[in-house]
């Protein structure tokens, strides 16, 4: 409930950009899924001013399922070490079992592993 309130409070200001740091990490899977869908619905709604979401996530599958671009950052100092453009049609729910989705996940994981 706190996560929902936090997102609602941020959206009440009608921002053009919403910055989120691990917004679903402390939630059970069903609640996280519901909130992911809520965020994507807000993003798709042309009547709302918030049309850009920047989200920090350590969950690769979450990032690939939600994002148009996944940017990989180095641990410290923070710098961009890779980028994957996610070219999957929306809504993506129906594409999350396709080989293309898993290729994107694998590509992001490979870039992360190169940092080690």
C-alpha positions as CSV (number, residue, x, y, z in Angstrom):
1,X,0.0,0.0,0.0
2,X,2.9,2.4,0.8
3,X,4.2,1.9,-2.8
4,X,0.8,2.8,-4.3
5,X,0.6,5.8,-2.1
6,X,4.1,6.9,-3.0
7,X,3.3,6.6,-6.8
8,X,0.0,8.4,-6.3
9,X,1.6,11.2,-4.4
10,X,4.3,11.6,-7.0
11,X,1.7,11.6,-9.8
12,X,-0.5,14.1,-8.0
13,X,2.1,16.8,-8.9
14,X,1.5,15.9,-12.6
15,X,5.2,15.6,-13.5
16,X,6.4,15.2,-17.0
17,X,9.1,12.7,-15.8
18,X,8.8,10.2,-13.0
19,X,12.0,8.9,-11.4
20,X,11.6,5.6,-9.6
21,X,14.3,3.7,-7.6
22,X,13.5,0.0,-7.2
23,X,9.8,0.8,-6.9
24,X,8.6,-2.9,-6.9
25,X,11.5,-4.6,-5.1
26,X,10.0,-5.0,-1.6
27,X,6.6,-6.2,-2.9
28,X,5.1,-9.6,-3.3
29,X,4.9,-10.7,-6.9
30,X,1.2,-10.2,-7.4
31,X,1.3,-6.6,-5.9
32,X,4.4,-5.8,-8.0
33,X,2.6,-7.1,-11.1
34,X,-0.4,-4.9,-10.4
35,X,1.7,-1.8,-9.8
36,X,3.8,-2.5,-13.0
37,X,0.6,-2.6,-15.0
38,X,-0.6,0.6,-13.3
39,X,2.6,2.4,-14.2
40,X,2.4,1.2,-17.8
41,X,-1.3,2.3,-18.0
42,X,-0.3,5.8,-16.8
43,X,2.5,6.0,-19.3
44,X,0.2,5.0,-22.1
45,X,-2.6,7.5,-21.2
46,X,-2.2,10.5,-23.5
47,X,-4.4,12.7,-21.2
48,X,-1.8,12.5,-18.4
49,X,1.3,14.7,-18.5
50,X,3.7,12.0,-17.3
51,X,5.1,10.5,-20.4
52,X,8.6,9.5,-19.3
53,X,9.5,7.1,-16.6
54,X,13.1,6.4,-15.5
55,X,13.4,3.4,-13.3
56,X,16.3,1.9,-11.5
57,X,15.9,-1.9,-11.2
58,X,18.1,-4.9,-10.6
59,X,15.4,-7.2,-12.0
60,X,16.4,-7.8,-15.6
61,X,13.1,-9.4,-16.6
62,X,11.2,-6.5,-15.1
63,X,13.3,-4.0,-17.0
64,X,13.0,-5.7,-20.3
65,X,9.2,-6.2,-19.9
66,X,8.6,-2.5,-19.0
67,X,11.3,-0.5,-20.8
68,X,11.9,0.8,-24.3
69,X,15.6,1.1,-23.4
70,X,17.6,-0.7,-20.8
71,X,20.8,1.2,-19.8
72,X,23.5,-0.7,-17.9
73,X,25.5,1.3,-15.4
74,X,28.8,0.5,-13.8
75,X,28.8,0.1,-10.0
76,X,31.1,2.9,-9.0
77,X,31.7,5.4,-10.4
78,X,28.3,5.3,-12.1
79,X,28.8,5.4,-15.9
80,X,26.9,3.9,-18.8
81,X,28.5,0.7,-19.9
82,X,25.9,-0.6,-22.3
83,X,22.4,-0.1,-23.8
84,X,19.8,-2.4,-25.1
85,X,16.9,-1.1,-27.1
86,X,13.8,-3.2,-26.5
87,X,11.9,-3.6,-29.7
88,X,8.8,-5.5,-28.6
89,X,5.3,-4.5,-29.4
90,X,3.0,-3.3,-26.6
91,X,1.2,-4.5,-24.7
92,X,4.0,-6.8,-23.9
93,X,2.2,-9.3,-21.7
94,X,1.5,-11.6,-24.6
95,X,5.2,-11.4,-25.8
96,X,6.8,-12.4,-22.5
97,X,7.0,-16.0,-23.4
98,X,8.5,-15.5,-26.9
99,X,12.1,-16.2,-27.8
100,X,12.7,-12.5,-28.7
101,X,11.9,-11.5,-25.1
102,X,14.4,-14.0,-23.7
103,X,17.0,-12.8,-26.2
104,X,16.7,-9.3,-24.9
105,X,17.0,-10.6,-21.3
106,X,20.1,-12.6,-22.3
107,X,21.6,-9.5,-24.0
108,X,21.2,-7.4,-20.8
109,X,22.6,-10.2,-18.6
110,X,25.6,-10.6,-20.9
111,X,26.3,-6.8,-20.6
112,X,26.0,-7.1,-16.8
113,X,28.4,-10.1,-16.7
114,X,31.0,-8.2,-18.7
115,X,31.3,-5.8,-15.8
116,X,32.5,-8.5,-13.3
